[in-house]
Amino acid sequence: MQSSSLSIGLKDDHHGKFLHGLKRLQYIDFSRNAFEDQFRSSTFKSQTDSLQSLILEGNLFTTIPLKLNDFNRLRLLNLKNNKMAYLTTQEIDAIEVLFRKSNKTMTVLLESNPLVCTCASLYFVEWLFTTKVKLDSNGSYSCVGNDGNITKTNVVYNDLRIMRIRCITTIWLIFSATLFGVLLLFILLGYRYKLHLQYFCLFIGMANPLFRKSKEEALEYDAYVAYCDGDYKWVYGPLRSFLEERRNYKLLLSDRGDGDVRPGQNRLAISNSISKCKKMILIISNEFVNNEWASYEAIVGIEHFIGLQAKIIVISLESITKSDIPQCVMQMVSLDANDHIRKTDTLNENNIFWKCLDLAMKR
């Protein structure tokens, strides 16, 4: 069956009918048939207990094209003049199993294959000169070395220890270079997106209750109060009286010079002051939503406590249409101060509003 174009003829033999039933067949010669793919498991199904010699010389195989473990009496495997670079550890192990099955009479022919003697094939090179399987040329084949030059497998075997050291060194160099490249990439990305990373780390840390507790204990003020001049009287009257005098909270009020905020100072002072507070109280009114400075205060505060909405308390002093309220404020839970609360200087702690505010401050 040499040079019979069997690679074409057996292409559609899905059920192995070509050799089916030939249970006493001991010798098969499939040489020079341009085979390149693995044989189907059914191709030699009838010969697993009879086949002793399999000639696959002169084909296009890059690996052993069948499961050697399926055979029980195979003694000769001719793989000459194919396209094999080396045998894998799995293929070598299967050959050794056949060697034991054949009462140590196994022969493998590998001459005229484009073998390589590289780091990947050192196990194969060592096997050539340590196995008891009979090999053509006594295992001394031509091969292509790491440098691209033609050498012999026996030469590589004699320098096997040096080769392994070189391969390990090369692997570590590649690993180190790759690791350095990855670290450099992270450094560049970290520098490019450092603000995003800082925010992410801050967000993760702030989500930890233990972190929040220790962080809050170090803060100077209990709450930053953002309000407009028109609401000054209510803020410094009932609100301050309830939170500071009756509940012992410490508020940051810009009009009395708390924190870093002073009338007419830049916006950076707002951010610095907010960062010193555990919470933020937004006093929303018609004047507030139409005031650019007040809106900026609200945005800075909300960005500072983003992801921790319980930290922001919104008090609505007037009835305002939702379309007039900044979108970032709309996402907060509000406390509605009714007419009685916002129009009187008298403080009644039993009012539901003050109870809700007290509860919000404790969260």
N, C-alpha and C positions, 0 to 999 in steps of 0.2 A: 504493500500500500504506500510505497514511496512515490513522491512527486505526483500525487493523484488529485490535487486540488480539493482535498477533503475539507479544508476550511470552508469551502463554498458548499460542498455536498452535504456536510453535516450541520450546516447552519440552521436548518429547519427540523433537525432530528431532536425535537424537544423531549421525546420519551425514550431515547436510547435504543431505538429499534435496530440500528446498524449492527451492533454486536450482541443484541439480546439473544439469550439462550445458549450462547457459546461458552458453556461453563467449564470446558476443559482447555480453553485457549490459554497457552503459556507464553507466547511470544507475539508482541504487537509492534509493528514498525510504522510509525506515523511521521517519518522523517521527511523534510522538505515539502511540507504541505501548507506553508504560510499560516499556520496556526498562530494566533496571538492572544486569544481570550482563554479564560478558564474553561476547562471541560465541565459539562453538566454532571451532576452527581449520578445521573442515570446512564452515562456513556459507558462506564466500565462496571456497571452494577453486577453483571453476570460473571465477572472475572475476579472478584475480590479474593476468592480462595484458590484461584488457579494461576493467575498471571505471575510470571517470574521475570520476564524481561520486557521493558517498555522503552522503545527507541523514539525519542522526540528531537533528534538532531536536525539542525538546519531550519528551525522555525523562527518565530518572532517573539518567543516568550520572554517576559521580564521577571517573572516569578514562576515557581513550580506550579503548573496549571491544574493540579488535582490534589485531593486530600489523601496524602500517603497513609494516614492512619487507617484508611478503609481497607488496605490490602494486608494480607497475611503471609504471602509467600514471595513477594517481590524482592529480587536479588540484584537486578541490574536496572539502573536508571540512567539513560543516555541523554544528557542535556547539552551536548556539544553545539557550538556555533549557533547560539541563540542571542538574546539581547540582555542577558542577566548581568547586573552590576555586582551583586553578592547575594548570598543566602541569608535570610532573616533567622533570628533565633528560633522562631516557631518552625521554620522549615528544617533547620538543623536538628531540632529536637525530634521531629517526625522521622528524619532519616535514621537517627540513633535508635528509635523504637523499632524500625524495620531491620536494622542491623542485628538487634537481639532476636527478633522473630525469625530471621534467616540463619540462625546458628552462626552468626558472625561471618557471613559470606557476602555481605552487601557491597556493591560497587556503584560508584557515582562518577560519571564522566562530565567534566565541565570545560574542557579545552575549547579555545576560540570564542569565548564569551568576552564582552568588553568589561572585564572586572575592574573595580576600583579599590584602591587601598587608602581609604580615607578614615577619618575619625568614626564615621558611622559603620564601617565594615571591619573594625579591628577584631571584634568577636569572631567573625567569619574567618579572618586570616589566622587567628590563633587555632580555630577548630581544624583548619586544613592540616596542621602539623601536630595535632594532639589526638585526633580521632583515630580509631582503628578501622574505620570504613575505608575500603580500598578506593583510591582516587587515581585518575590518569595523571601522568607526569609527576606522580608522588606529591601532588598538591602544589607544585611549583608552577604557577601560571603568570603570564604577563598581566600587569594591572597599571592603572593610572593613579599616581600618587597625589597628595595634597597640592603639590606644586605644579601639577599638570604634566609632569614628565612620566615616561614609561619606565616602570621598574618591575621587579619580580616579587611575588608573594613571600618567597623565602627570605629575601632581603629585608622586607618589612617585618617579618616575624623575628628575625635576628635583632632588630632594633625596636621590638615591640614596646619595651618599657619606656624608651625615650619618646616613642610616638604617643603613648598614652599621656605622658607628662605634657607634651606639646598640645595635645587635644584638650586636656583639662585647662591648661593655660589659656588656650584660645576661647574655650567656652566661658571662662571667667572674664576674659577681656570683653567678649560680646555682651555678657551679662552686665558688666560694669558700665560699658558704654550705653547700653539700653537704659539701665537704671539712671545714669547721669542725664540722659536725654529726657527721661520721664520727669525727673526732679526739676530740670531746667524748664520744661514745659509748665509744670505746676507753679514754679516761681514766676514765670512770665504771666501765666493766667492769674496767679494770685495778685501780682502787681496791677494787672489790667483791671481786675474785678475786686480789688481790695475792699472797696466800700461794701460790695455785696457780701463778701465773705465775713466782714466785720459784723454786718447786720445779721447774717445767718448764725454766727457764733453767739451773738448777743441774744437772738431769739431763742436758740436752743437752751442757752444758760438760763434765761429768764423764765423759760417754761418749767424749770426745775423748782419745786416748792422750797427746797432747802436753800437754793441760790437766791430766790426772791426774798426769803425771810432774812438771810444774812445781809443782802443788799439793802433792803428797806431799813434795817436797824442802823445802817451807817448813814442814811440820808438825814439831812438837817430839818426839812420841813415835811409836814404831813400832806399838804396839798398846795398846789399852785392855783390861784383863782384868776381866771381870765374874764374881764368884764369891761364895759364901756363907762364913760364918765356919767352918762345919764342914769346908770344903775348904782352909782357910788353910794348913795344914801342907804339903799337896801343891803348892799354888801357889807358896809361898815357898821350897819345897825343890826338887824336880826341875825344875819348869817354869821358875822364875826362873833356876836354875843353868844350864839348857840354853840358854835364849834370851838371857839377858843376859851370862853369864860366858863361854859357849863360842861364841855366835854374835854377840855384840856388839849385840844389839837393845836398845832402850830401852823398857821397859814402864811403863805408868801403873798403879800399884797404889795404891788408895785408902787402905789401912791404913798405908802409910808416908808419907802426906801428899802424894802426887804430884798434879799438876794443881790443879783447883779444889775437889776433893772432900775433905771432912773429915767425920768421924763426926758425924751429927746435922744436917748442913747440908741446905738445900732441894734440890729436884729439878732446879732450873735449873743447879746446879753440875755435875750429871751430864752434861747436854747440852753445857755449855761444855767439860768435860773430854774428852768423846768427840770433839768437833770438832777437838781438837788431835792426834788420832791417825790413823795411816794405816790401821789395821785394828782389828778387835775380836775378842777371844777370849772365848767364852762357856764357862764351866766348868759343865756340867750335871750335877746330882745330884738325888737325891730331895729334899734340903733346898732346892735351888735352885728347883725347880718349884712348891714349896709356899710360897715366900717372895715376898710382894707386892713388896718393894723390888727383889729380884733380877729379877722379871718385868718391872718397870718399866725397869730398866737394859737388859734384852734388847730391849724394844720400842723404846726411844729409839735404841739402837745400830743396830737393823735399819732403822728409818725414816731414820736419817742416811745409811746406806750403801745405801738402796734402789736397786735396779737394778744394783748392783755386788756380787753375792752372793759373789764371790771374796774380798771384803774382810772377810768374817765367817768366823771359824773356830770351829766348835762342837766342844768336847771332852766326850764323855760319860764320866763317871767311874764311873757305876753303871748297871746294867740298869734301864731305866725303861720302863713301858708307854707306847706312843705317845699314848694318850688323855690322859696326864698332862702331856705336853710341850706348851707353848704353840704354837698354830698357826703363828705367825710363825717360831718356831725350827724347826719341822718342815720348812720349806721350804729350810733351809740344809743343806749337805753336812757330815756329822759325821765326826770322828775318834774311834774307839772305843778308849779306854784299857783294856786288859785287866787282870785281877787283878794280874798281876805289876807292871805299870806303876803302878797306883794304890796298891798296898800296900807299896811299898818306897821307901826313900829313896835307894837306889843308882841312879845314872844310867848307863845303857848306851846310848851313841849309836848302836850298830849295830842296836838294836831297830827294827823296821819302823815303830812308832808315831812315834818321834822323827824318822825319815827323812821320813815323811809330813808331820809338823808343819813340819820345815825347808823342805820343798818348798812347803807352803801359805803360809809366811811370805814366800817369795821371789816369789810371784805378784803 
